[in-house]
Structure formats: C-alpha cells, structure tokens
C-alpha cells in the first residue's frame, strides 16, 4: 500500500483555532475510514505558519521529507490549509503529478453549504490544473492591466509614473519638469546630426568634452540616438 499522509493547518490564530484543528483532524480521519485508507501520519502546523508557503512550514517540511512516488496526501481544503497563493498551489500540484504523488482535497466549498472532494489525478486532476492555470494567468493579466492603467493616469496628469522622465526632462516633487540644460544639449545633438555627423562621432565629441547626461552617465552612441529621435518626436507632436 502507498504511504498515506494527512495535513492540517488552521488558517487564523483565534480562540476557535483549537476547534478548527479538531474539525480538520476529524474530517481527514473520517475520510480515511470511509475509504478504507490506512493513514500513516497526520502532520499539523499552527495557525501562525499559515501564511508561509506549505513546505516552508515546520510540519510541512517534515511531510515533504516523507513523500515518495505513489504517496497520497489528504488535506481538508486547499484555500485555507496548504497554500498562500494560487500560483503556489499550481506549482505544488504539477510537482506532485511529475512525482506520481496524489493530492486529495476532501472539503472544497463549491457554493453555500455545498462541499466536494477533488483529487489531482485522472480527468478531475487535469481539469483542476487547467482551471488553476487559467486563474493564475488571469490574475497576472489583471494585475498588469491595473499597473498599466495607473501609470497611464499618472502620465496624463503629468505625475511621476516611471523612473526616467524622458530626455530633456526631470522629476521634481513627483511632477515632470523641463531640464533646460539637457534640452540645450539635445538641441545641439539634433543640429550636429542634421549637419551630417554620425551618432558615434557626436558621442565621441561629448565624451572628449566630459559632458554627461542628466542621469550622470556618458552620452553613448545609443543614448545620443535615443535622445535625437525622442526630440524629433516631441517637435512633431508640438507642431
């Protein structure tokens, strides 16, 4: 028979923690009995460990050391027991599948007062993984969209939205301001370029003269080129 382990961890430290511990234990023991499973060990972590990744917890580490191919791990509920993020849970399930380890959640809430058992093997396991991947990707896109929208709003309001204010500008108290000194230098770059000098020649001249950009870095050929095209774009927009 493959080794079968149970794992519990109350989600919050509260006066009800002991009751939650007892309830989780009872559910695992009842499940094992109903399915004629011989529970080898039951690992338990305290509530203060609940916000740590599963296998960074004291008992979680002990469980990890006992796992081997064809092991079976039973937990009450994935959302409140064995992970802190959906991405963590997905990584755990995929790792278990690669090692032939079965993970069973015996008290998953699907709606009010309705619970079900989910296993990570077979068709149910494949569906679970696809759903988790979708949710993880959706959260990433949602977070990225929120960040982009926040940056867009700040840019429209003229507030600091990135590290570099742009060639010829600087951040001052969170607002974008003209940098006259650098704007004069960029005007010279445009003039020299229009006279036929290459970006390499302009950068070499600035280097010989000891001129640096507003960031304190030297005017490299690539920086000269970016400043040149940035200024052309700015002038076209103004016109």
Buried (B, 14 or more C-beta within 10 A) or exposed (E): EBBBBBBBBBBEEEEEBEEBBEBBBEBBBEBBEEEEBEBBEBBBBBBEBBEBBBBEBEBBEBBEEEBEEEBBBBBBBBBBBBBEEBBBBBBBBBEBBEEEBBBBBBBBEEEEEEBEEBBBBEEBBEEBBEEBBEBBEEEEEEEEEEEEEEBEEBEEEEBBBEEEBBBBBBBEEEEBEEBEEBBEBBEBBBEBBEEEBEBEBBBBBBEEEEEBBBEEEEBBBEBBBEBBEBBEEBEEEEE
